[in-house]
Amino acid sequence: MIQDLWNTVSKYPKFVIGVVLGVILNAFAPLVPMFKRPLSAIALVGILVGSFAFVSFTLKAMLGLN
């Protein structure tokens, strides 16, 4: 009985990894064709770097980090 419980619980990490990986792949799949053209690739990379910087600076300000 306890073996069945641990067998079931051990399946959850694989499920979570699969769900997260599926969400990431489906989120970035429409962006892949944009990397084929240099101008749109530069714009896309700029948007991604800008978004990361915005989130980073916002979290630092909210948490009071130096």
N, CA, C and O atoms as CSV, one atom per row, in Angstrom:
chain,resi,resn,atom,element,x,y,z
A,1,MET,N,N,0.822,-1.189,0.000
A,1,MET,CA,C,0.000,0.000,0.000
A,1,MET,C,C,0.873,1.261,0.000
A,1,MET,O,O,0.644,2.174,-0.794
A,2,ILE,N,N,1.864,1.310,0.883
A,2,ILE,CA,C,2.740,2.483,0.910
A,2,ILE,C,C,3.598,2.540,-0.352
A,2,ILE,O,O,3.982,3.621,-0.798
A,3,GLN,N,N,3.896,1.377,-0.923
A,3,GLN,CA,C,4.675,1.324,-2.164
A,3,GLN,C,C,3.883,1.938,-3.314
A,3,GLN,O,O,4.451,2.619,-4.168
A,4,ASP,N,N,2.573,1.699,-3.335
A,4,ASP,CA,C,1.731,2.295,-4.365
A,4,ASP,C,C,1.692,3.814,-4.239
A,4,ASP,O,O,1.681,4.532,-5.238
A,5,LEU,N,N,1.673,4.293,-2.994
A,5,LEU,CA,C,1.670,5.729,-2.769
A,5,LEU,C,C,2.944,6.355,-3.317
A,5,LEU,O,O,2.877,7.349,-4.040
A,6,TRP,N,N,4.110,5.791,-2.988
A,6,TRP,CA,C,5.381,6.361,-3.454
A,6,TRP,C,C,5.534,6.198,-4.952
A,6,TRP,O,O,6.165,7.034,-5.600
A,7,ASN,N,N,4.982,5.158,-5.509
A,7,ASN,CA,C,5.011,4.973,-6.959
A,7,ASN,C,C,4.205,6.072,-7.647
A,7,ASN,O,O,4.617,6.602,-8.679
A,8,THR,N,N,3.070,6.406,-7.075
A,8,THR,CA,C,2.229,7.465,-7.641
A,8,THR,C,C,2.875,8.833,-7.450
A,8,THR,O,O,2.892,9.643,-8.376
A,9,VAL,N,N,3.402,9.096,-6.268
A,9,VAL,CA,C,4.025,10.383,-5.977
A,9,VAL,C,C,5.258,10.602,-6.857
A,9,VAL,O,O,5.546,11.735,-7.240
A,10,SER,N,N,5.978,9.543,-7.175
A,10,SER,CA,C,7.188,9.683,-7.993
A,10,SER,C,C,6.871,10.062,-9.435
A,10,SER,O,O,7.768,10.491,-10.162
A,11,LYS,N,N,5.644,9.917,-9.860
A,11,LYS,CA,C,5.259,10.281,-11.228
A,11,LYS,C,C,4.992,11.775,-11.387
A,11,LYS,O,O,5.022,12.283,-12.508
A,12,TYR,N,N,4.735,12.481,-10.306
A,12,TYR,CA,C,4.402,13.900,-10.394
A,12,TYR,C,C,5.534,14.770,-10.935
A,12,TYR,O,O,5.258,15.647,-11.752
A,13,PRO,N,N,6.803,14.579,-10.526
A,13,PRO,CA,C,7.857,15.431,-11.104
A,13,PRO,C,C,7.954,15.305,-12.623
A,13,PRO,O,O,8.149,16.308,-13.310
A,14,LYS,N,N,7.824,14.109,-13.151
A,14,LYS,CA,C,7.858,13.936,-14.611
A,14,LYS,C,C,6.682,14.660,-15.263
A,14,LYS,O,O,6.831,15.269,-16.323
A,15,PHE,N,N,5.536,14.593,-14.638
A,15,PHE,CA,C,4.360,15.276,-15.166
A,15,PHE,C,C,4.568,16.786,-15.172
A,15,PHE,O,O,4.260,17.444,-16.167
A,16,VAL,N,N,5.084,17.346,-14.084
A,16,VAL,CA,C,5.297,18.787,-13.988
A,16,VAL,C,C,6.316,19.242,-15.022
A,16,VAL,O,O,6.118,20.261,-15.683
A,17,ILE,N,N,7.412,18.491,-15.168
A,17,ILE,CA,C,8.430,18.830,-16.162
A,17,ILE,C,C,7.833,18.791,-17.561
A,17,ILE,O,O,8.118,19.666,-18.378
A,18,GLY,N,N,7.021,17.801,-17.844
A,18,GLY,CA,C,6.378,17.699,-19.151
A,18,GLY,C,C,5.441,18.855,-19.433
A,18,GLY,O,O,5.409,19.373,-20.549
A,19,VAL,N,N,4.676,19.266,-18.430
A,19,VAL,CA,C,3.750,20.381,-18.616
A,19,VAL,C,C,4.511,21.678,-18.846
A,19,VAL,O,O,4.175,22.443,-19.749
A,20,VAL,N,N,5.537,21.932,-18.033
A,20,VAL,CA,C,6.308,23.166,-18.169
A,20,VAL,C,C,7.011,23.209,-19.522
A,20,VAL,O,O,7.004,24.243,-20.190
A,21,LEU,N,N,7.611,22.107,-19.928
A,21,LEU,CA,C,8.289,22.047,-21.221
A,21,LEU,C,C,7.297,22.239,-22.368
A,21,LEU,O,O,7.617,22.913,-23.347
A,22,GLY,N,N,6.115,21.666,-22.268
A,22,GLY,CA,C,5.096,21.843,-23.293
A,22,GLY,C,C,4.630,23.289,-23.407
A,22,GLY,O,O,4.421,23.790,-24.511
A,23,VAL,N,N,4.468,23.955,-22.277
A,23,VAL,CA,C,4.053,25.357,-22.295
A,23,VAL,C,C,5.138,26.225,-22.932
A,23,VAL,O,O,4.842,27.109,-23.737
A,24,ILE,N,N,6.397,25.967,-22.565
A,24,ILE,CA,C,7.500,26.754,-23.122
A,24,ILE,C,C,7.604,26.540,-24.627
A,24,ILE,O,O,7.744,27.504,-25.381
A,25,LEU,N,N,7.539,25.299,-25.069
A,25,LEU,CA,C,7.637,25.024,-26.504
A,25,LEU,C,C,6.481,25.641,-27.281
A,25,LEU,O,O,6.687,26.175,-28.371
A,26,ASN,N,N,5.280,25.576,-26.743
A,26,ASN,CA,C,4.130,26.166,-27.433
A,26,ASN,C,C,4.153,27.689,-27.392
A,26,ASN,O,O,3.586,28.336,-28.274
A,27,ALA,N,N,4.789,28.265,-26.399
A,27,ALA,CA,C,4.874,29.721,-26.327
A,27,ALA,C,C,5.889,30.260,-27.328
A,27,ALA,O,O,5.671,31.324,-27.908
A,28,PHE,N,N,6.997,29.545,-27.544
A,28,PHE,CA,C,8.050,30.035,-28.418
A,28,PHE,C,C,7.967,29.509,-29.850
A,28,PHE,O,O,8.713,29.976,-30.711
A,29,ALA,N,N,7.100,28.570,-30.124
A,29,ALA,CA,C,6.969,28.023,-31.476
A,29,ALA,C,C,6.578,29.088,-32.506
A,29,ALA,O,O,7.126,29.072,-33.608
A,30,PRO,N,N,5.662,30.008,-32.206
A,30,PRO,CA,C,5.335,31.035,-33.203
A,30,PRO,C,C,6.466,32.032,-33.442
A,30,PRO,O,O,6.465,32.726,-34.459
A,31,LEU,N,N,7.428,32.117,-32.529
A,31,LEU,CA,C,8.520,33.074,-32.669
A,31,LEU,C,C,9.676,32.536,-33.508
A,31,LEU,O,O,10.510,33.315,-33.970
A,32,VAL,N,N,9.742,31.235,-33.710
A,32,VAL,CA,C,10.858,30.630,-34.448
A,32,VAL,C,C,10.977,31.163,-35.872
A,32,VAL,O,O,12.097,31.449,-36.296
A,33,PRO,N,N,9.894,31.316,-36.640
A,33,PRO,CA,C,10.054,31.860,-37.998
A,33,PRO,C,C,10.588,33.288,-38.027
A,33,PRO,O,O,11.163,33.712,-39.030
A,34,MET,N,N,10.406,34.028,-36.947
A,34,MET,CA,C,10.898,35.406,-36.919
A,34,MET,C,C,12.423,35.463,-36.869
A,34,MET,O,O,13.018,36.470,-37.253
A,35,PHE,N,N,13.059,34.394,-36.399
A,35,PHE,CA,C,14.516,34.368,-36.323
A,35,PHE,C,C,15.162,34.121,-37.692
A,35,PHE,O,O,16.383,34.219,-37.815
A,36,LYS,N,N,14.387,33.811,-38.696
A,36,LYS,CA,C,14.938,33.558,-40.028
A,36,LYS,C,C,15.270,34.856,-40.767
A,36,LYS,O,O,16.114,34.866,-41.663
A,37,ARG,N,N,14.604,35.945,-40.389
A,37,ARG,CA,C,14.891,37.247,-40.993
A,37,ARG,C,C,15.722,38.067,-40.017
A,37,ARG,O,O,15.341,38.202,-38.854
A,38,PRO,N,N,16.852,38.619,-40.463
A,38,PRO,CA,C,17.754,39.315,-39.533
A,38,PRO,C,C,17.116,40.497,-38.808
A,38,PRO,O,O,17.350,40.683,-37.613
A,39,LEU,N,N,16.327,41.286,-39.499
A,39,LEU,CA,C,15.747,42.469,-38.867
A,39,LEU,C,C,14.758,42.084,-37.767
A,39,LEU,O,O,14.779,42.662,-36.681
A,40,SER,N,N,13.907,41.124,-38.045
A,40,SER,CA,C,12.944,40.713,-37.026
A,40,SER,C,C,13.645,39.956,-35.893
A,40,SER,O,O,13.186,39.999,-34.752
A,41,ALA,N,N,14.744,39.265,-36.192
A,41,ALA,CA,C,15.489,38.574,-35.147
A,41,ALA,C,C,16.122,39.577,-34.189
A,41,ALA,O,O,16.105,39.375,-32.974
A,42,ILE,N,N,16.680,40.659,-34.733
A,42,ILE,CA,C,17.277,41.693,-33.886
A,42,ILE,C,C,16.196,42.342,-33.021
A,42,ILE,O,O,16.405,42.569,-31.829
A,43,ALA,N,N,15.057,42.638,-33.613
A,43,ALA,CA,C,13.958,43.248,-32.854
A,43,ALA,C,C,13.455,42.304,-31.768
A,43,ALA,O,O,13.179,42.738,-30.650
A,44,LEU,N,N,13.336,41.032,-32.084
A,44,LEU,CA,C,12.846,40.051,-31.113
A,44,LEU,C,C,13.830,39.884,-29.962
A,44,LEU,O,O,13.420,39.814,-28.803
A,45,VAL,N,N,15.109,39.821,-30.265
A,45,VAL,CA,C,16.119,39.707,-29.209
A,45,VAL,C,C,16.097,40.967,-28.339
A,45,VAL,O,O,16.216,40.879,-27.117
A,46,GLY,N,N,15.948,42.131,-28.962
A,46,GLY,CA,C,15.859,43.377,-28.201
A,46,GLY,C,C,14.661,43.399,-27.273
A,46,GLY,O,O,14.760,43.850,-26.132
A,47,ILE,N,N,13.536,42.915,-27.755
A,47,ILE,CA,C,12.331,42.864,-26.925
A,47,ILE,C,C,12.522,41.895,-25.762
A,47,ILE,O,O,12.123,42.197,-24.637
A,48,LEU,N,N,13.122,40.743,-26.018
A,48,LEU,CA,C,13.347,39.768,-24.949
A,48,LEU,C,C,14.318,40.298,-23.903
A,48,LEU,O,O,14.081,40.136,-22.706
A,49,VAL,N,N,15.418,40.935,-24.341
A,49,VAL,CA,C,16.385,41.504,-23.392
A,49,VAL,C,C,15.745,42.653,-22.615
A,49,VAL,O,O,15.946,42.768,-21.406
A,50,GLY,N,N,14.986,43.495,-23.291
A,50,GLY,CA,C,14.303,44.598,-22.618
A,50,GLY,C,C,13.282,44.108,-21.594
A,50,GLY,O,O,13.164,44.677,-20.509
A,51,SER,N,N,12.554,43.066,-21.936
A,51,SER,CA,C,11.580,42.508,-21.002
A,51,SER,C,C,12.266,41.925,-19.774
A,51,SER,O,O,11.802,42.112,-18.649
A,52,PHE,N,N,13.373,41.217,-19.994
A,52,PHE,CA,C,14.120,40.657,-18.870
A,52,PHE,C,C,14.662,41.771,-17.974
A,52,PHE,O,O,14.582,41.672,-16.750
A,53,ALA,N,N,15.213,42.830,-18.573
A,53,ALA,CA,C,15.748,43.951,-17.792
A,53,ALA,C,C,14.625,44.636,-17.013
A,53,ALA,O,O,14.810,44.993,-15.849
A,54,PHE,N,N,13.470,44.822,-17.641
A,54,PHE,CA,C,12.339,45.454,-16.973
A,54,PHE,C,C,11.898,44.653,-15.751
A,54,PHE,O,O,11.695,45.214,-14.674
A,55,VAL,N,N,11.750,43.343,-15.921
A,55,VAL,CA,C,11.337,42.491,-14.798
A,55,VAL,C,C,12.409,42.496,-13.713
A,55,VAL,O,O,12.091,42.559,-12.526
A,56,SER,N,N,13.665,42.431,-14.112
A,56,SER,CA,C,14.761,42.420,-13.147
A,56,SER,C,C,14.798,43.712,-12.336
A,56,SER,O,O,14.877,43.666,-11.109
A,57,PHE,N,N,14.741,44.867,-13.005
A,57,PHE,CA,C,14.781,46.140,-12.299
A,57,PHE,C,C,13.542,46.335,-11.421
A,57,PHE,O,O,13.635,46.889,-10.325
A,58,THR,N,N,12.395,45.881,-11.900
A,58,THR,CA,C,11.167,46.007,-11.121
A,58,THR,C,C,11.247,45.175,-9.846
A,58,THR,O,O,10.882,45.651,-8.771
A,59,LEU,N,N,11.721,43.934,-9.959
A,59,LEU,CA,C,11.836,43.084,-8.774
A,59,LEU,C,C,12.872,43.627,-7.790
A,59,LEU,O,O,12.667,43.570,-6.578
A,60,LYS,N,N,13.990,44.155,-8.313
A,60,LYS,CA,C,15.001,44.739,-7.424
A,60,LYS,C,C,14.419,45.926,-6.664
A,60,LYS,O,O,14.680,46.083,-5.471
A,61,ALA,N,N,13.633,46.761,-7.339
A,61,ALA,CA,C,13.038,47.914,-6.677
A,61,ALA,C,C,11.974,47.490,-5.663
A,61,ALA,O,O,11.874,48.071,-4.582
A,62,MET,N,N,11.197,46.494,-6.009
A,62,MET,CA,C,10.143,46.035,-5.105
A,62,MET,C,C,10.711,45.378,-3.863
A,62,MET,O,O,10.160,45.533,-2.773
A,63,LEU,N,N,11.816,44.638,-4.013
A,63,LEU,CA,C,12.406,43.918,-2.902
A,63,LEU,C,C,13.438,44.729,-2.150
A,63,LEU,O,O,13.927,44.298,-1.106
A,64,GLY,N,N,13.776,45.896,-2.667
A,64,GLY,CA,C,14.752,46.769,-2.006
A,64,GLY,C,C,16.175,46.249,-2.076
A,64,GLY,O,O,16.970,46.496,-1.169
A,65,LEU,N,N,16.508,45.534,-3.139
A,65,LEU,CA,C,17.857,45.005,-3.292
A,65,LEU,C,C,18.758,46.060,-3.924
A,65,LEU,O,O,18.300,46.908,-4.690
A,66,ASN,N,N,20.038,45.995,-3.593
A,66,ASN,CA,C,21.002,46.924,-4.177
A,66,ASN,C,C,21.806,46.253,-5.270
A,66,ASN,O,O,22.670,46.886,-5.878
